[in-house]
Amino acid sequence: MTNPPEVRHLDVDDVYLVERIDRSEHVDVEYTVRDGQLAERPVSMSEIPPWDPFGTGPYSVAAEIAFCEPLVRSGATLLGAFDGAELLGLAIVDPAFEGPNAWLAFLHVSRPHRRRGVASALWSAAVEATRGAGATAMYVSAVPTGSAVGFYLSRGCELADSVHPDLYAMEPDDIHFLCTLT
Ligand SMILES: CC(C)(COP(=O)(O)OP(=O)(O)OC[C@H]1O[C@@H](n2cnc3c(N)ncnc32)[C@H](O)[C@@H]1OP(=O)(O)O)[C@@H](O)C(=O)NCCC(=O)NCCS
């Protein structure tokens, strides 16, 4: 990638682009929350594979699309980061999640394009998309890997005082963050 990523607002017909994300990752660090603080814990999966392109089970492209599509259909914003025609990453933000909170429901940068500011560009666009809805904070249920936790901490997110019960039930190992939007 030579240029800064271009972030575009996409629509529900573009959710299929999820299939172009290489979600694979080598994990060196994993976190949990202990006594209200982030603490390292043994890595549960050091090589996260790409999403299964054919099946329909957990961590398949089909399951990811089935998660994303209804969100976008019901009003969440789908954002794509591109370098020309090449997809670098995708994000989904629900600006009117609950009370004053928006929800960053999805954020993935394809493996070859990480650590070049793509997620930061998607985050900025997601924050911008919440402004009209009057959200004052962004709720994030983050996978507990070093990259995801490092990214959200870099955005100024803090551990949520109380976890959202439905999101916690979906992903009990996730780290739940709340980021005040300025
Ligand atoms: C987490 C993820 C979205 C970050 O995307 P990215 O485009 O690489 O992030 P950026 O380049 O914008 O990074 C911004 C900052 O986040 C932090 N960060 C990003 N990757 C990190 C890592 N591997 N370890 C620690 N901190 C990290 C750093 O502070 C970084 O700034 P720096 O590069 O100047 O040090 C990406 O690694 C990813 O898609 N991972 C797999 C899917 C995932 O975990 N998604 C989150 C689901 S909740």
PDBQT file of the ligand as one rigid body, heavy atoms in Angstrom, charges set to zero:
ROOT
HETATM    1  C1  LIG A 201      -6.606  -5.348  15.240  1.00  0.00    +0.000 C 
HETATM    2  C2  LIG A 201      -6.477  -4.875  13.802  1.00  0.00    +0.000 C 
HETATM    3  C3  LIG A 201      -7.878  -4.452  13.307  1.00  0.00    +0.000 C 
HETATM    4  C4  LIG A 201      -5.530  -3.646  13.742  1.00  0.00    +0.000 C 
HETATM    5  O1  LIG A 201      -5.496  -3.197  12.394  1.00  0.00    +0.000 OA
HETATM    6  P1  LIG A 201      -4.252  -2.359  11.789  1.00  0.00    +0.000 P 
HETATM    7  O2  LIG A 201      -4.682  -1.769  10.510  1.00  0.00    +0.000 OA
HETATM    8  O3  LIG A 201      -3.053  -3.216  11.768  1.00  0.00    +0.000 OA
HETATM    9  O4  LIG A 201      -4.081  -1.220  12.889  1.00  0.00    +0.000 OA
HETATM   10  P2  LIG A 201      -3.317   0.190  12.706  1.00  0.00    +0.000 P 
HETATM   11  O5  LIG A 201      -2.207   0.021  11.717  1.00  0.00    +0.000 OA
HETATM   12  O6  LIG A 201      -4.312   1.249  12.438  1.00  0.00    +0.000 OA
HETATM   13  O7  LIG A 201      -2.671   0.347  14.158  1.00  0.00    +0.000 OA
HETATM   14  C5  LIG A 201      -2.872   1.489  14.999  1.00  0.00    +0.000 C 
HETATM   15  C6  LIG A 201      -2.250   1.205  16.340  1.00  0.00    +0.000 C 
HETATM   16  O8  LIG A 201      -2.896   0.071  16.972  1.00  0.00    +0.000 OA
HETATM   17  C7  LIG A 201      -1.925  -0.659  17.766  1.00  0.00    +0.000 C 
HETATM   18  N1  LIG A 201      -1.705  -1.979  17.199  1.00  0.00    +0.000 N 
HETATM   19  C8  LIG A 201      -2.050  -2.428  15.963  1.00  0.00    +0.000 A 
HETATM   20  N2  LIG A 201      -1.640  -3.713  15.803  1.00  0.00    +0.000 NA
HETATM   21  C9  LIG A 201      -1.036  -4.071  16.951  1.00  0.00    +0.000 A 
HETATM   22  C10 LIG A 201      -0.384  -5.262  17.394  1.00  0.00    +0.000 A 
HETATM   23  N3  LIG A 201      -0.255  -6.333  16.577  1.00  0.00    +0.000 N 
HETATM   24  N4  LIG A 201       0.119  -5.294  18.640  1.00  0.00    +0.000 NA
HETATM   25  C11 LIG A 201       0.028  -4.225  19.450  1.00  0.00    +0.000 A 
HETATM   26  N5  LIG A 201      -0.559  -3.033  19.084  1.00  0.00    +0.000 NA
HETATM   27  C12 LIG A 201      -1.087  -2.977  17.851  1.00  0.00    +0.000 A 
HETATM   28  C13 LIG A 201      -0.625   0.150  17.665  1.00  0.00    +0.000 C 
HETATM   29  O9  LIG A 201      -0.608   1.127  18.704  1.00  0.00    +0.000 OA
HETATM   30  C14 LIG A 201      -0.787   0.815  16.293  1.00  0.00    +0.000 C 
HETATM   31  O10 LIG A 201       0.005   1.987  16.143  1.00  0.00    +0.000 OA
HETATM   32  P3  LIG A 201       1.540   1.815  15.605  1.00  0.00    +0.000 P 
HETATM   33  O11 LIG A 201       1.502   0.902  14.410  1.00  0.00    +0.000 OA
HETATM   34  O12 LIG A 201       1.923   3.227  15.269  1.00  0.00    +0.000 OA
HETATM   35  O13 LIG A 201       2.309   1.223  16.747  1.00  0.00    +0.000 OA
HETATM   36  C15 LIG A 201      -5.881  -5.986  12.882  1.00  0.00    +0.000 C 
HETATM   37  O14 LIG A 201      -4.703  -6.494  13.489  1.00  0.00    +0.000 OA
HETATM   38  C16 LIG A 201      -6.828  -7.135  12.608  1.00  0.00    +0.000 C 
HETATM   39  O15 LIG A 201      -7.682  -7.054  11.719  1.00  0.00    +0.000 OA
HETATM   40  N6  LIG A 201      -6.685  -8.245  13.346  1.00  0.00    +0.000 N 
HETATM   41  C17 LIG A 201      -7.496  -9.440  13.131  1.00  0.00    +0.000 C 
HETATM   42  C18 LIG A 201      -8.956  -9.194  13.419  1.00  0.00    +0.000 C 
HETATM   43  C19 LIG A 201      -9.190  -8.533  14.731  1.00  0.00    +0.000 C 
HETATM   44  O16 LIG A 201      -8.599  -8.847  15.737  1.00  0.00    +0.000 OA
HETATM   45  N7  LIG A 201     -10.114  -7.580  14.692  1.00  0.00    +0.000 N 
HETATM   46  C20 LIG A 201     -10.577  -6.928  15.866  1.00  0.00    +0.000 C 
HETATM   47  C21 LIG A 201     -11.812  -7.663  16.248  1.00  0.00    +0.000 C 
HETATM   48  S1  LIG A 201     -12.499  -6.998  17.702  1.00  0.00    +0.000 SA
ENDROOT
TORSDOF 0
